Amino acid sequence: MKDRMLFNTCPDGEFFGRVYEIDYICRRAAEKPAPAIFLFGGRWTGKTELLRRVFHGLFWGQARVVPIYYQFKGYGSAEEFAEDYLKEVLKQYLAFRLRDARLVRNEVSLDKLDRLLVDNDLYDLADLAAIHREARRASDSTAALRNALSSPAMVSARSGIPVYLILDDIDHAACSDGQREAALSRELIDSLSLGPASFVASASTKRPLDGAAFSGSAEAMELPGLDEEVATSMMMDLGRQYGVEFDTEILRLAATRLEGNPMYLKSLVWAAAKSGVSLSTLKEFGDLYTQDLFEGNMGIALRSALGLRGINSLRVLHACSTSKRPLSDEDLSERFRLEPSELENIIEGLSEAGLVEVNLGSLLWAGGSVVKDFICFVYETRVKGRSAEEVRTYLAREILKEGFGFRGARAGLKLKDEVAEVMRSFNNQKVLKLLFRNQAFSARFKKGKGGDEGELTVPQSVGCFSSERLEAGEAGPPILVAHGFQNGRYDSGNEVVWIASVKDALSPVNIGDVENFLRRTQILRENFRAAKVVRWMVGREGFTAEAQKRIEAEGVFSSDSVQLKIIKEGLADKDSATRLKSSDKIAPVKEFEVVLPSSSKAELVAAKAVEEIGTEMGFDDAAIGQIKAALVEACINAFEHSRLKIAKVFLRFVASADRLTIHVQNGGVDFDSPSEPSDPIEAGAMPRKRGWGFELMRGLMDEVRVERVRGGAKIVLVKYLVKGDSSNGKEV
């Protein structure tokens, strides 16, 4: 079997949730011209792993571009960087041409590389090595640097194939000589801006080469932590590999607390395996986390990465991490009595480490919650003189308190996000007032009485944000503020502000909640000069009778979770827009969620569930059979294309008045693309399986689409209930 190993990568069983990003970069690399991409992400989010897998895919999977991977390391001189960069470009091109992976991963001297190039009749590329040696003898660092940086263009001209550069940790492109550092950055950026080679470059900060500006067109990609579901699946898989017992909800808490960072997640499971402790209780998680953060692998990694420059650097960093607002350099200088030059050096170091964002003389914390916990530990022990056990006890107590309310916090965040999404989607649509009057809605659909309430025209939304900054110290449910304009006119007379309260709890909105909202909105409206302010209360479990009466008297809009779902569906789906204008077609939306484990015939569980849902909705037997067949195919597709050993498939059924919508999502990987044309089938040959599943689903359902989601993709299946529905032209 041919040796296909290139650079060291983690085992496939420990790699999760970056398939979409890898596929996107590989596809963009093959375009003409390929765009430049800057990949930004915090430390240990998987940038290096992702780029090495991109290189592997381009090296073995195509011939349209020559992939060159280079990881910046920090250098003693520009000449040292030039020789290292030149060797990597030449040997990787030779490896790609000869299909020899050994040349990529093995160290090769410049002299040996020169001989290999001559042996393969690549004399013009061998000349690059000769020019470099001559520049070194003449101590001409600029000539050596420019010669090395021109090598991708020479390779492209020699081969006739474009070079695609994969530049890892480009923010480390600096040498120890301060005067030469700026020259290296400038020459590198100039070669990327003006050269013919396209590239993807990763960095931990959004200012990867301070003092040098890229003048070409480029797109930015953020690489955040793993999605909660993917991170939880990763920890489950690792737990099984290392024999660590766990509780799924505790792993969800850990995934959230550790921000989905792959290194943190692995470190926690490794710490559990090493200590022989399970991750089954909140206390076990708190103990393991604090132990590993202070004394284990996480603590060691953070100490080496942060590189704090003395006690004053620690003081400034701690102040930024605990402040809820940006801090000015004047505030910091006065608080810690620092000379401007010393503070400037401290800020420069913290910015280079990606711990703070610097903008117009103000500093904003950018390090994340895990780094914040570590900084707290170091500060309290080094500056305040507290014992490590005292600080550990304090942090463990806070983790226990946070974890106790974890489920409620997750639910609250979800509903708040839904309300924000609805307000951002306002675009002068007409919506039934009934959907913003909970008392009338309840009478119309729950008690069987009440009439049509007319229509409401929502504004064209400009944006939506939380009121937290405007309400320092206020208690009560979160409040969102959305700005917009009515009637398509952008003047003060048509400006409008929506102020929405969101209560996500198992209890309904009560009179106390209403009074709290009325008081807070009275204060908030002083911040806005809009001609009109609209107040809206959203409660997951509805409103008490006393609260409804007070809301109606004050002219405040009110919606429960059912009303919100109907509004959201209609605003997002153009085909459903007419449903928001007729109360005859509005019915409460019902949602059901099912998680399928990786086991034989798990898809039959989904088929049974959808049969019961379809029967309750009123689908006939033929339609239910079609839905079941399509869903089974979608589930099989999801399981087959998951790269997780402990694969799970997440199903969400949305039953509305005129349709059943089914969302099928797997654990962090992509499905087969339904848009790719099928290969022609040779005469007498059996048809290929790839792609036929989507054709089957399309034949059975009214709508089939694939949507990109964070960490993978999902299939959306839609079946219309109403026969001959004029809004969609489909028949069941």
N, C-alpha and C positions, 0 to 999 in steps of 0.2 A: 504494500500500500504506500502511495506517495506521501512523503513528509510534507504536511501542509501547515505546520506550526510556524508562525511569524514572530510576533511579540508575545510576552507573557500576558495572559488574561485570566480572570477568575473562572472557575468551573461554571459550566452552563447552569448547573443546579443552584448556583449562588448569584446568578445574574437575572435581574427582574426589571420589567417595566420600562425599558428604553427602546423597544422595538420600533415604535413610530418615529422617534427621532433619528435612529439609524437609517431606516428606510427613506426618510425624507432627505437626509443629507446625501445618501447614495444616488437618489433620483436626481437631485439638483446638480450633483457633480457631473452627471452625464449630459446635462443640457448645454446648448451652444447659444450664447456664451453662458458658462456656469456662473452663478452669482457668488459674491464673497459673503461669507457667513461668520459672524462673531458669536461664539457660544459662551454665554456667561452663566456661572453657577458658583455657589459657595464651595468651601473646601469639602472634599470627600463626597460630593454628590454624584460622582461617577463619570466625570468628564473624560478622564484618561481612558477608562474602560470603554466608553462609548466610541471615542475616536479610534481606538485600536481595532474595534470591531468594524467600524466603517472602513478602515484600511484593509482588513481581512476580506470584507465583502467586495471591495473594488479590485483587490489584487487577484482574487480567484474567480470573481463572478462576471467580469466584463473586460472589454479591450478598447473602450472608447477613450479612456484617459489613463495616464500613467500616475498611479497614486504614490505620493512621497509623504511618509510620516516622519515628523521631527518633534522631539520633546526638548524644550528649552530647560537648561539646568542652572544657569548662573555661571559666569565665566571670570577668570582672572584677567583676561585681555581679549581685545577684539580679534587678534590673530588666532587665539585658541578657539573662539567660536567659529571663525571662518573655516578652519581646517575640519572641525567636527561636522559642521553643516555640509561642507563640500563632499566629505566622505559619504555621508548618509544619502545625499542626492544621487551620487554616482553609483554607489553599490546597490541602492534600491531600484534604480532604473535597470541596472544589469540583471538583478534578480528577477524583475518583472519580465524582461526580455527573454531570459533563459528559463523562466518558471522554476527557479531554484530558491526555495525558502531559506536555505542555510545562509545565503549571502545577507539576508535581512537581519537575522538574529545574531550572527557571529561577528566579532570584532575583526576588522580588516585594516591593515596599515595602508597609508597612502601610496607607498611604493608598490606593495602587492596589488593594490587596486589599479595602479597605473599599468602594471603588466597584464592584468586581466582585460583591461580595456583594449590594449594593443593586440592581445591574442584574439579578440573578437572584432578586430578591424574598426574600432571606435577611436580613431586617431584624434579627431577634433575634440572629443571629450577628454582624452588623455592629455591634451594640451592644457586643459584647465588645471590639472595637477601640476604641470610644469610651471605655469604662471604663478600658482600659489607658492611653490618653493622659491621662485625668484623674488616674489614680494617679501617673503619671510627673510631671505638673505639681505634684502635691502632695508629691512625694518620698516617697510611701507604698509602700515596696517590698513590704510584706506584702500589701497590697491587689492590687498588680500580679501578685505571685506566685500568690495564690489565684485570681485571675481567669483567669490563663493555665492553671493546672492544672485548673480547672473546665470548660475548653472542650471536652474530649472528651465529658463528660456532656451539655453543651448540644447538641453535634452529634448525639448519640444521641437526645436528646429531640426535636430538630427533624426528624430524618430518619425516626425510628421504626426505625432499624437499629442494632444494637449496634456500638460502636467497639471495634476490637482494636488495642491499642497495641503497637508493635514498637520497644522501647527498646534502643538499641545503646550499649555502653560506659557503662552506668548508674553505674559506679564513678567516672566522670569528672564526675559531677553535683556540682561544687563550684566556688565562686568564690574569688578570691584574698583576699578579706576574711575572715579567720578567724572573726570573730564571726557573719558572715552565712552561713558555710558550713554550720553546724549547722542553722540555720533553713531553709535550702534543702533539705537532706536530709530534715529532719523533715516539712516541708510536702509534699514529693514522696512520701514513703512513706505519709503519711496519705491523700493523694489516691488512691494505688494500693490501699491497704487498704480504704478506705471508699467509693470511687467505684464506679460501675456498670461501668466499662470493664475488660475482661480484658486481659491483657498477656503478652508474653514479653520478658524483659530479659536482656541479656548482660553479663558482667563477667569480668575476669581473675582476681579473687579471690573467695573464698567469704564475704567480709565487704564487700559492694559499697558500702554506705553506713554507715561506722563511726559508731556513736552513734545510729542510727535502726533500729528493728526493724519488720519487716513483720508485721502482726497477722492477716492473712488466711491461708487455706490455699493452699499452693503446692507445686509439685513441682520437683525439681532435675534438670537434665540435664547430664551431663558431655560435653565435646567434646574427646576426646583427639586425638593425632596420627592420621594415616591408617594403616589396616591395612597390614602389610608388602606384601601382594600389590598392593593399590591404589596404595600409594606407589611401588612398583617400576614398575607400569604407567604411572603418571604420568611418572616420569623417562624411561622408554622413549619415550613419546609426545613429550615435550619434546626429548629427544635427537634424534629423527628430524626434528622441526620445525626445530631449529637446526643440523642437520648434525653432531652430535657422535657419534662412534663409541663403543660401550660394550659391556661384557660384563655379562650379566644377573646373575651372582652378585655382581659388584662393586656393581651398583645395589642389590641386596638388602642388602648390607653398608651402603651409604650410607643406605638407607631406615631401617635399624635405628639406625645411629649418629646420624642427624639426627632421630630420634624421630617420623618421619612428619609433621614440621611442613611444611606446604605452602610457606611462605616460604623455609625453609632449602633444601628440595629444588629449588625454582626457582632460587635463588641459585647453587647448585652447578652446575647445568646451564648457566646463563648465564655463569658464570666459565669453564667449560670451552670454551664457544663463543667467548668473548672472547679467551681465551688460545690457541685453536687446538689444545687438548689433548684427548685422548680420555679416557674413563672405562673403560678396558679392563683396567687392572692395579691392584693394591692400592696400589702406590707412587704412581701417578697420582692416585688418590683422596686419599691422604694429603697429597700436595703441594697439590692444589687446595683441599682443606678448610682446611688451615692458612693458606694464602694468603688465602682469602676471609674466614676468621674474623678474621684479624689486620688485613688491609688492604683487603678488598673490601666488598661489599654487606652481608654478615652483620655484619661488624665495625662498619660505620657505623650500621646499624639498632640493634645492641645498645648502642652508646655513647649514642645519643640516647634509648633507652628506659629504660636503667637509672637514669640520673640520680643517680649516686653523690654523696653530700654530703661530700666530702673524704676524706683518707687514712684516717682512723679508720673511716669507713663501709666502705671497701674492706677494711680489716683484719678487721672483724667479719664481713663477707660471705664472705671467703675462709675464715675459721675455720668458719663454718657449712657451706660447700660441701665441705670436706674431712673433716668430722666424721661418724662413722657413728652417732652418737647425738645426741639433742637437747642443746643447750647452754643452761644457765641464764644469766639476766642477771647473776647474781652472779659466775659464772665469767668471763664476758666483761668485766665491770667490773674484776675483779681482774687478769685477764691483760693488758688494754690500759690499765689505770689511767685509766679514764674516769669522769667525774662522772655521777651518776645521771641528771641532766637531759639531758646530751649523749647518753648511751646510749639514753635514751628516745626522743629525736628520731631517732637513727639507726635504731632498731628500727621506729619508725613509718614511716619512709621506705621501708625494705626490705619491710615488710609491705604497704604500699600498692602497691609495684611487683610484688607477687606472688612475691618471691624467697624469702621465709621464711614459715613458718606459726608464729604466736605462740599459745601455749596455756599458761596458768597460769605465766607467767614463764619459759617455755622456748622456744627457737627451734629449728625444724627446717627444713633446706634444702628448698626447693620449686622450684628454678629449672631443673632438667633438666640433661642432660649437656653440651649445647652451650654453655649459659650458664656452666656450671662450667668448661669449657675456656677460655672468654673471660676469666672472672674470674681464672683461673690465669695467663693471659698478662699481664693488666694488673698483677696483684699482683707477679709475678716481675720485671717490667720496671720498675715504679714504686717498689716497696718494697724488693725484693732487689737491684735494680740490674743484673740480668742483661740481656744483649743480646736483641733480638727474635729474632735468628737462633738463639741458643742455646735459647731457649724453644720456638721452632718445631721445632728438631731433636728436642728431648725429646718433644714431643707427637706428631710424625710417627713416632717410634720406637714409642711406645705404640700408635698406631693400627695399625702394621704387625704388632705382636705380637698385638693383639686380632683383627685380620682373619685372621691365619694359622689361628687356632683357631675361626673363625666358624661353620663348618658343624657342628663337634662341639658348640659351645655351643648352637646352635639346637636340635639333636636332644635334648641333655640337658634343656633347658628344657621341651621338649614332653613327654617322659616324666615328668618331675617333676610337671608340671601334671596329667597323666592320673592319677597315683597320688593326688595331692591331691583331685582330683575324685571318685575312687572312695571315698576315706575320708570325704569330706563327704556322700556319698550313702548311707552306712550308716544303716539305720533298722530294726534288729531283724529283718532278713531272714535266712532260712536258706540257706546256701550249702554246697556240697560241700567237705569238707576237702581233697579232691583238688586243688582249685584253689589251695590255699595250701601244698601239699607238692610241690615240683618233682620230687623223686626219684620219688614215687609216680605223678605225672602222666606223667612220661617213660616209666615202665615200662608204664603202662596204655595209652597211645596211640602211643608211638613204638616200643615193643618188643613190644607185643601181649600183655602179661601184667600181673598185678596185679588186685586186686579193688576193691570199693566201700569207701571210707574213712569213710562216714558223713557227718553234716552238722555244720556250724558255724554258730552264731547270732552274727552281727555285732552290735555295739552300736548304739544310737541316737546318732549323732554330734552333738556340740555345736559343734565347730569344728576347724579344722586350720591349723597354722602351721609355719614353718621353725624349726629349732633353732639357727639362726645366732647369735642373740643369746645363747643359753645356752652356746655353744661357741666362744668367742672364740679364734681362731687355730688351731682344729682342722683337720687335713687329712683328705681322703677324700671319698667321694661325699656329696651332700647328704642330710640326714635331715629327715623330716617328723614332726610330733607331732600326734596327733588325740585329743581328749578326748571321752568319751561315757559312757553308762549302759546297763547290761544289764537285761533283764527288765522294762523299763518302770517301774523304781523309781529315784527320784532321791535316793539316800542314799549315804553313804560306802562301805557294803558292796557296792554295785553299780556304783561308779565304776570306769572302766577307761580306760587310756591305751594307744594304739597308737603305737609308734615304728617308723617305716619308713625304710629306707635305699634309695636309688635309684641304681643304676649304669647309666648309658646310654653304652655304649661297644661297640666291635666285638669286644671280648674278654669272655668269661664272668666271672662272679664267682669269684674264686679264694680260696684259704685266707687269704691276707693281707688281703683285703677283709673276710672273715668275722671275723678276729681284731680288725681295726680297729673293726668295728661292735659287737662284744661289749664291747670296752673302752669305747667311747663311750657305749653304752647303760647300762653300769654307772654311769657318771658322771651321765648325764642323769636316771636314775630317782630320784636323790636330790632332784631338783627337784619331784617330784610325790608327793602323799600318797595316791594312788589305791590301792585294795585290790588291783588287778591291773594288771600291765603286760604287753602283748602285743608281741612283736618280730617284724618282718616285713622280709625283704629282697627287693627287686625288681631283677632284672637283665635287660636287653633280650636278651642272647644266652645266658641260662641260667646254669648253674653247673658248675664242674669237679667231677669225682667226689670229690676230696678235700674240696672245699667242701661238697658235699651231705652227706657223712658227718658233718662237724663240725656242720653246721646241724641235722641230725636229732638228734644227741647232745645239743645244747643246747636243743632244743624251740623253735627259731626257725622261723616260717613262711617259705616261699620261693615266689616266682612268677616266671616269665619273661614276656615280652611277650605270648605267646599266651594264657597263663592270665589275665593282666591284662585283655586284650580281652574274654574271655568273661565275666569278673566285671563289667566295666564295662557291657557290653551288657545283661546280665541285671538289674543293679541299676537301670539307667536306663529299661528297657522292661518295663512290667508284663506284657505278653504273653509275654515271654521268661523271666519269673521261674521258671517250672517247670523250665526247662532247667538252672537252677543246682542243682536238687535230684535230678537223675538223671544218672548218668554215662553212661548209654546214649545220651543225646541230646547230649552234649557232644562237639564236634569242634573242632580248632584253627580259629581265624578267620584267613582270608587277606584281605589288603588289597592293592589295586592302585590306582595313581594315574596319570592321563593328563591332560596339558595340551593343549588343542586351540587352535591358532593361528587368527587371523582370516583364513581362506582358504576358497575355494569347496570345497564338499563335505567340509569338515573333519568333519562329523557322521558321515560314512561310516566314518571311522577309529574313532570311538567304537562304531559298530555292529559292526565287525569284532572289536574287542576284547571286547565283551560277548558276542558269539557264542562265542568261544573259552572265556571264563570260564563261560558257561552250559552249554556242552557238557561241560566238565570236572566241573561240579557235578552233572550228571545230568538237566538239564531236557530235555524232549522238544522236537522241532522246532517244534511249534505254540507252546509257551511261549516258546521262544527268539525266534520271529518276533514275538510280542507285545512282548517286552522290547525288541527292536531298534527296533520302530516307536515305542514310547513314548520311548525314549532319543533317537532322532533328533528327535522333536517337541520334547523338552525342550531339546536343544542348539540347535535353530533358535530357540526362544523366547529362550534365553539370549543368543544373538548379536544377535537383532533388538532386544532391549530394553537392550542395552549402549550407553552414551553415550560410551564410549571409542573413539577412533579406532583404536587398536591393541588391539582387544578380544581377550581370551582367555577360554576357558571351562575351568574346573577340574573334573575328574571324579574321584570316589573310589568304587571298587567294594569292598564288604565282603561276602565270601562266607562265610557261617556254615553251621551244620548244616542249618537248615530254611528258609533264605531268602537271597535276594540283595538287598542294599540298595545303591542307587546315589545318590550325592550329586552334584548338578549346580549349580555356583556360577559366576556371572559376575563380571566385574571391577568391583565396587563400585556396582551399580545394582540396582533392583528389577525383578521380573517383573510381568506382569499379575496382578492379584489374582484368585485362583480363587473367592473367596467372593462376589464381586459378582454379583448376578443379571443374567442376560442381558437385553438390551432386547428387547421384543416385535418379531417380524419381520412386517413388513407383507405383506399378500397379494400374491403375484406378485413379491416382491423377493428378491434373492439374500441368503442368510444372511451375517451379518457374521463376519469372521474372529476378532475379539477374543473371547477366552474359550473358543473351540472347542477350542484345543489342550489345555486342562486336561480338558475333557470326554472327549477322545480318550484321554488318558493314564489317566484314571480307569477307562475301559472296558477298558483293556488290562492294568493293573496291579492288585495287591491293595490297595496303599496309595499315595496320592499326597498329599503335604503340602508347604507352603511354610514355611520357617523363616527368621526374621530372624537375620542375622549382622551383625557389625560392618562397616559400609560397604555393605550391600546385602541380598541374600536368596539362598537356595538352594532348589532343588527336591529333595525326597527321594522316590525311587521304590522300592517294595518289592514283590518277587515271592516267594511262598512255594513251597518245593520239595516239601514233603510234602503229598500229596493227602488232603483231608479232615482236615487238622490240627485237632484239637479245641481247641487253644489259640487259634486265630484264626478258625475257621469259614470259611476261604477254601479254594477249590479251584483248582488250576492247570488 
